Structures are given as structure tokens and as C-alpha cells.
């Protein structure tokens, strides 16, 4: 019985770590994945490097083509997109 009493603080610390650190991180990862999957042409984005541009083409792989300025297009890996500033409305049809 005494051995179980010694493990209770360790179990409590693990439970607190799970609810304060691991669960919120998993939630953020899921939200980021949904944001990246919902990217469309015309969305204004910010990359993790701080570049702001407009999505000009969404590729099948894990890439998007982003227009940073007139005629300046770069390929960006989807996972490095930090934020979507302006969403484009879906075309009705």
C-alpha cells in the first residue's frame, strides 16, 4: 500500500503535464492542418519566415505557389504557412 502512495504524485504530475502541455499542442496541430487543407487560390497568407503573399496556385503535393509582388512567384511548403490573413469566398455555382 505504501508503494502506491509514492507513485500518486508522479501520476498527478503526468496528468497535469498532459492537460497543460500535450493536449493544447495537439489541438493547435489539428487546427493548423485544417487551415492548410482549406487553402485556396486568392487567400492572403503569412509564412513562418514573415513573408506576406497571395496564393496563386494550390498544388497537389505539399506546396502552394505564392505571389509576393507583381510577377514574383515562389513555391512554399504548406506546413510553413503560419497564418491566413484574408480568406477568399468560395465560388458559387
C-alpha positions, 0 to 999 in steps of 0.5 A: 500500500505504501508503494502506491502512495509514492507513485500518486504524485508522479501520476498527478504530475503526468496528468497535469503535464498532459492537460497543460502541455500535450493536449493544447499542442495537439489541438493547435496541430489539428487546427493548423492542418485544417487551415492548410487543407482549406487553402485556396487560390486568392487567400492572403497568407503569412509564412513562418519566415514573415513573408506576406503573399497571395496564393496563386496556385494550390498544388497537389503535393505539399506546396502552394505557389505564392505571389509576393509582388507583381510577377514574383512567384515562389513555391512554399511548403504548406506546413510553413504557412503560419497564418491566413490573413484574408480568406477568399469566398468560395465560388458559387455555382 
